[in-house]
Amino acid sequence: MISIKKRRSLKPSQFVYPPTKTRAGRYPIDTLKRARAALRYAAQPRTFGTYATVARAVRKRYGSAIKSVAKKGGDLKAPSGARANHSRPTKGPARYGRSARGARGRR
């Protein structure tokens, strides 16, 4: 976990989406560990930005150090099985992340 003080000390070039006046920077990639984490977060549904943009920034910064986005054998597409960032269920109780038994599984 990155502290607020450390996050604010990062340069804009150390983020996939640099900070602006109205929002904080997204996906810090200042270390290999954080770059891998950024790829994992970007592959999850309903997250900010796209996997391809994050993968491109990681490849540009680290080259072939991360095999999943390396020039040889790497891919800029989201991993198979990952849903698109904009898709979400439109009907039923799963629409808001709740089951039929409620948010915590109780009645």
ChimeraX attribute file (.defattr): number of C-alpha atoms within 10 A of each C-alpha:
attribute: neighborCount
match mode: 1-to-1
recipient: residues
	/A:1	5
	/A:2	9
	/A:3	8
	/A:4	8
	/A:5	8
	/A:6	8
	/A:7	16
	/A:8	13
	/A:9	9
	/A:10	16
	/A:11	13
	/A:12	16
	/A:13	15
	/A:14	19
	/A:15	22
	/A:16	22
	/A:17	19
	/A:18	16
	/A:19	16
	/A:20	9
	/A:21	6
	/A:22	6
	/A:23	9
	/A:24	14
	/A:25	20
	/A:26	17
	/A:27	21
	/A:28	21
	/A:29	23
	/A:30	18
	/A:31	12
	/A:32	14
	/A:33	10
	/A:34	16
	/A:35	25
	/A:36	16
	/A:37	15
	/A:38	21
	/A:39	23
	/A:40	14
	/A:41	17
	/A:42	24
	/A:43	25
	/A:44	18
	/A:45	15
	/A:46	15
	/A:47	13
	/A:48	14
	/A:49	16
	/A:50	20
	/A:51	23
	/A:52	17
	/A:53	16
	/A:54	26
	/A:55	27
	/A:56	16
	/A:57	20
	/A:58	26
	/A:59	21
	/A:60	12
	/A:61	17
	/A:62	16
	/A:63	14
	/A:64	16
	/A:65	12
	/A:66	17
	/A:67	13
	/A:68	18
	/A:69	24
	/A:70	19
	/A:71	13
	/A:72	9
	/A:73	9
	/A:74	14
	/A:75	15
	/A:76	16
	/A:77	14
	/A:78	19
	/A:79	14
	/A:80	7
	/A:81	8
	/A:82	11
	/A:83	14
	/A:84	16
	/A:85	17
	/A:86	11
	/A:87	9
	/A:88	14
	/A:89	10
	/A:90	9
	/A:91	8
	/A:92	11
	/A:93	14
	/A:94	14
	/A:95	11
	/A:96	12
	/A:97	11
	/A:98	13
	/A:99	14
	/A:100	11
	/A:101	10
	/A:102	12
	/A:103	13
	/A:104	8
	/A:105	9
	/A:106	8
	/A:107	7
